Amino acid sequence: MKASPKLEAAIAAATKDLTLAVANIGSEAGKAYEAWILFSIVKALRARGLEVTARDHSDEATHEFRIKGGPGKIPNINAKGPQPCHFRVRRPGSPRAMELHVSIEHVGQSGQVHEVDISLVPHVVASFIRQRPNGGEYSGPRFACLELKNYANILDKNIARAFLGILLELHDGSFHMGNGDVWKAARDDVSYSLVTSAKVADPSVDLLSHYRMSTFAEVTPGASSLNLSLFLDRFSDWVETVTS
Amino acid sequence: VADPTRSLEYILAGLSRGGQPGLSDQIRAEIEALPVEPARRRGSAAENQETRRQASVADDVVQSVVRKEIELRQALIEMAPDLGIREVDVIDDADGRTEDSLLDSKRIDALWEFLDRWKGQIGPILQEPILK
């Protein structure tokens, strides 16, 4: 074989510029898929007449949307420097606003934190966390948790197993209201979906479906838009339900 | 489980050294999932055949990942104005520095350029004749 360390050097040279231009391509830290799914959701919700606005960490309208490279907290409302943004979702005339967040950490029943790629949470709880001196991980009721996987081929069953663990941890989030009441979510209040660019084998789909978790495979911009439409229809139905 | 050949080790190491361990991890996973082929040839011929097979897998993964990334970024660029978004920046966890600008079309150009260079590197391995 002619292959030699020269090949290694040539491949390294080919990828060096790629790294400068597009950090973390092909890794779980790649954010283009998360952003594309998020924007697709926003577009679908607006098409249904919901008010969806991009907001910065101070909860002010913004045209410059920032996403954190890794999982993080909801920042304090007065935090300095660039901070991650979110979308506020509201049915016109309804006081019940929600927020769509990307890659924030959620506190589970065990006290451990877990990254949720896209989560739909009540605005009132997120606002409360923003008022804390350092912000914080999300702790409270949640209405949707999306696990996004931008993989090349077929998704490993361990992904489904891990997502199931997140459901176990997060399914009954609660929030202590100022008046002493506790707002506690039930399993039926939360929609859990695995959305991926890859194929998903039947055993993984069956595993998640047993726990009423949805799987949407081969959701990509280039593939048949049917898979994307199916996901967006179901998710939009759910958001309309929980914001009404 | 197929053993990565020496050539594949060079490809995976090159991707990592170039700063793309994510891609090399995906290629390694695909190679480990390859069915083991019965050894019809011996010695360098068998090694050459296996190298080509695994290099083909590496090529498929890299091209698939990079083309998907291009599609995603193009879709974002088309969608953002309708949503009133002018910039989408990925910021560093620690210091808030901008790591990536998802609406920057120059980054799409860089992805296409990378694909051209990649083909130039992997092409000779894929086209190498199998030794008899």
Interface residues (C-beta under 8 A of the other chain):
Chain A: M1 K2 A3 S4 P5 L7 E8 A9 A10 I11 A12 A13 A14 T15 K16 D17 L18 T19 L20 A21 V22 A23 N24 I25 G26 S27 E28 A29 G30 K31 A32 Y33 A35 W36 F39 S40 V42 K43 R46 A54 H63 E64 F65 R66 I67 K68 G69 G70 G72 G81 P82 Q83 P84 N150 Y151 A152 N153 S197 T220 P221 G222
Chain B: T5 R6 S7 Y10 I11 A13 G14 L15 R17 G18 G19 Q20 P21 G22 L23 D25 Q26 E30 S44 E47 N48 T51 D60 V61 S64 V65 V66 R67 K68 E69 E71 L72 R73 Q74 A75 L76 M79 A80 D82 L83 G84 I85 R86 E87 V88 D89 V90 I91 D92 D93 D95 G96 R97 T98 E99 D100 L102 K106 R107 A110 L111 E113 F114 R117 W118 G120 Q121 I122 P124 I125 E128
